[in-house]
Amino acid sequence: MNPSRRNMLKMGGMTLALIPIVALAAKNDGIRASMKYKDTPEGDKKCADCNLFVPGASATAPGGCKVFPNDTEISPNGYCIAWAKKA
């Protein structure tokens, strides 16, 4: 095996090892904790009815939120303390 091919295989292995880390980072766990985010509604307050929620592909699919940058796993039935009723 030549050295350049060996390096390519090493880099490929390291890239595959990082994929789960990148996926977890997309959740913004620190911000979620500070905003007391949960996947269930708080009474009649839920993300789908919040002005900050960015809807997903369907009404039941996870979406995003302006409070949680790059987080695409926000439940439409979730809630956090930043909840603001849609106008």
Buried (B, 14 or more C-beta within 10 A) or exposed (E): EEEEEEEEEEEEEEEEEEEEEEEEEEBBEEBBEEBEBEEEBEEEBBBBBBEBBBBBEEEEEBBBBEBBEEBBBBBBBBBBEBBEEEE
